[in-house]
Amino acid sequence: MRLGLETESCHLSFQHGRMDIFKFIEFTHELGLDGVQINIVPDYNLDPNWGTLGSVDPEHLKKVKALINKYNMYVEIDTKNLEYDHLKEVIEVSHLLGADIIRTYIPIVSNVRNEVESGSEGAYDPAKIRQDFDTKCFDEGVEKVKKLIPLLEKYRIKIALENHEYETSEELVDVVKKVNSQWVGLHYDFGNSMMVWEEPVQAAENMAPYTLTTHFKDHIIIEDPSDKYGHVVCGVPAGEGNIDLDAVFKIMVEKSDLKRINLEMCYPYCAQFKRSPGTGGVFKVGEGAFKVEKQLFDYDFIKPLQYYYPHEVSEELLEELIVKQMEGVRTGVKYLKSLRDKYCRD
């Protein structure tokens, strides 16, 4: 089992000019890891089209690939959405870098769902509208993915659809079955199922047979009085949260064909629940992965949903969290390696 690192694990260093893709590859090598997962989704201070990759200038891509090859690393690409023109360009860039897997996800118009969920039951049936809306999104996703298959086959690249904070494992398995192509599978994120009220272990059981790649991470639940559910999902260094990572890793080793596990250390970070309680089988916080823990920082100083962009609070906090994030990466890598040593022969 080869281990890799996702650029999101160092998002603060990327966003504030402390790291670029070359330094990231060097850092990954220093950690003793085998591959990189490059997130090309735009964000604060990143390239507006290519995120942490920085550019798709041919000379730049040659240098990136040369450094990856120097360390005999694998490379994967993380993007979003399923628009044909965008994915065509991403597939071509992936080919130039030597990437064989692209992570993306089915786009969901969350503001539409919010309007539906806040609607008056006297005027219409919100549950029926939500169901129709969900079905439409997933059906459209199936058709968009099918359109990409000739390109994937041409370049010998696979697409992995992620459980990206909205989709339940059963919904994604249904999509993959409908697409029915060797070039399309799933991306199992070890923590994102929590945002749809689904236990990560259950999501792993459902998704493992179809999983092509991963985001290895850990979460807790913390209080957030400002949120509609009063709680949010909070990222912590792997091994310090409440996800049963041992059980999930074991499932992935035994029930999938995975040859790689990628650490995406989402700390500092918090996310809101994206679906109604019970959607994924869990109806309330309090037990298992959904055990409630204390907030990471003084609530009067910083709110949970501000963790991801600490510069908006203070420069001092930003500097503190840059250091803590890098320490968290090292902690997560050590824990991930311990699971590999426990369950894998190589």
WOGI-V81060 format. One record per helix or strand. SS is the DSSP state (H for helix, E for strand). FROM is the first residue (numbers start at 1). LEN is the number of residues. If there is no record, write none. Layout:
BEGIN
ss=SS from=FROM len=LEN
ss=SS from=FROM len=LEN
END
This chain:
BEGIN
ss=E from=2 len=5
ss=H from=7 len=9
ss=H from=21 len=10
ss=E from=35 len=5
ss=E from=47 len=1
ss=E from=51 len=1
ss=H from=58 len=13
ss=E from=74 len=5
ss=H from=84 len=14
ss=E from=101 len=4
ss=H from=110 len=8
ss=H from=126 len=30
ss=E from=158 len=5
ss=H from=169 len=11
ss=E from=184 len=6
ss=H from=192 len=5
ss=H from=200 len=11
ss=E from=211 len=6
ss=E from=218 len=6
ss=E from=231 len=6
ss=H from=245 len=11
ss=E from=260 len=4
ss=E from=270 len=2
ss=H from=288 len=3
ss=E from=292 len=2
ss=H from=304 len=9
ss=H from=315 len=29
END
